[in-house]
Structure formats: structure tokens, C-alpha cells
Amino acid sequence: VDTGKTANKTTTKFTDVKSGKYYTAAIKWANENGVVSGTGDKTFSPEASISRQDLCVMVTNFAKYMNIDVTASKDELKFKDASSISKYAKNAVKACQMAGIVNGYNDGTFGPKKTATRAEAAQILYVFHNTFIAK
């Protein structure tokens, strides 16, 4: 990711990601490498919160980019709200759960559309790193 002077000239295919923002080069890189997609044909929604299911999609896409096999080490949990997980995110949530990267809540739900807290995001990255990168 270019964070130097050329980053101010970086553009993306997304109409709502403006050149010169601190995140523009990162979004361009992540999109070009299959880690993220938009929230629409030409939008990314850079200021929007991220859902727990979308965080799982990003993690599994990043693993694929890094050629990391996110292997299952746990039995699949049947979340009480599994029917609320969007079709595009079902495999990612399942892979992250079975790999031990994410868990559900004590009430048996996953909360797929719930906003991920900063603590949850940090935990997901920590577990992913310690399980698949630093091993």
C-alpha cells in the first residue's frame, strides 16, 4: 500500500472513495486483490460500520489472497440466527467459526448483521494471526 506522495493521487472504481483520503490506497489494494468488494456496483461506503458477517468475509478473502488454508479445528455450531446470515457470507462465517476465529454469543446466536466492536475485530485478527500466520 502506497502511503507516500502518490497515495494522494490514488483512485478506485468506487465513486464514494475519494482520492487523497488516508484509506484510498488500502481500499484500492484490497479490492484489486479480492479482499473487499463494494456495497454496490460503484460504492464502497468507507465511513460505514462493518457487520460481523462482513468481517468474516474479509478475513476469509484475505486468507485466500495469502494462500492460507483456513482449516477447521472445531465442530460446526448451529447458530440460532443462522437464517439471518446473508447468502454471500454463509461460507465465510462457517469457515471462521470452524477455524476457531469467531464464536457466537452466549445465547447461541452469531449476530451476523450486528456491528462488530473494535474488541471483536481485534480478537478476530489476533486469533487469525496466531493460528494461521505465526504458527
N, C-alpha and C positions, 0 to 999 in steps of 0.2 A: 504494500500500500504506500503510495506516494504521499508523504506529509510535507514535502518541500514546496518550493515556489510553483511548480507545475500543478500541484493539487488545486490551486485557486482557479485553474483553467479546466479542471476535470468536469466532464459532463456525463450524464447517464441517459438511458432511454426513458426514465421516469420524469414526467412533467412537473412533479412536485418535489423533486430533489434538485435544488439549485446549486449551481457552480459556486465554489468558494466556501461552502459550509465545511465544518470540521469532519463531517461524516460522508461527504460526497464520494471521495476516493474509496472508502471502505465499502460503501453500498455498491459502487461500480464493480469492484473486485469480487464481492460476494455474489452478485448477480451473474457476472460473467463466468464464475466458477461453479454455478449451480447450488450455492449455499442458501441463497434467498431468491424469492420471486416477488412480484408485486402484489398489491392488494386489488389491483385491477389491471387492465391491459397496459395502461401507461402511467399508473400511480404506484407509489411505494408506501405512502403515509409515514414519513420518517419521524414525525413527532407523536405518533400513536403509541399506546401501550402495547405490549405483546402478551398474547394469551399463552397459557401453559401448553396447549397443543402445538402452537406455532413455534414455541421454543424447542419442543421435541423435534419438529420438522427441521429446524435449523441445525440442531445437534446431529441428527442422522445424515443430513446433507453434507455437513462439514466432515463427518466421519467418512462418507463416500469419497469426497474430494481428497482426503488424506489417505485414502485406500486402507482405512481401518475397518476391520470386521467387528461390528458391534455384536458380539456373541451373547447368547442367552446364558445366564447363570442362575436364573430364578424361574420358578413356575409362573405361568401367566395368571395374573389377577383378573377377575371378572368385576370390573368397576360397576357400581350401581348405576352410574350415569354414562355407561359406555355408549348408549344410543345417542348421546349428545356430542360425541366426538365426531367432528366433520370427516367425511369420507376421505378427503385428501390427507388427513392426519392420522388415521387409524393405525396404519402400519408403523409410523414413526413412534406414536405413543406406546404401542405394544412392544416395539424393539427397545425403547428406552426403559420401559418398566421391566422387561425380562432381563435386560442387561444390568439392572440394579442402579440405573442412572436416576430414575424418578420413582416415586411412590405415590400412593393415593393418600387421602386423608383418613383419619381415624374412623370416620363414619362409612368408609368403604367407597367413597366417591373419588374421582380424579379431578374434577373441576376444569374440564378442557378449555372452556371459554373464559374462565376466571383469569384476571390479570396475574401474571407471575410477579411475585415480590422480588425485590433485589436479593433478599436472602435465598429464595428458591433458585434464582438464576445462578448465584454464586455457588450454591451447593451442587447444582447440575454440572457446572463447569469443573468444579473440584473433583467430583466423582468421575466424570468422563476422563479428565486428565490422569488421575491416579489409577484408574482401571485400564485405560487403553493407550495412554501415551507414555507415562512414567514407569510402566511395568518392567 
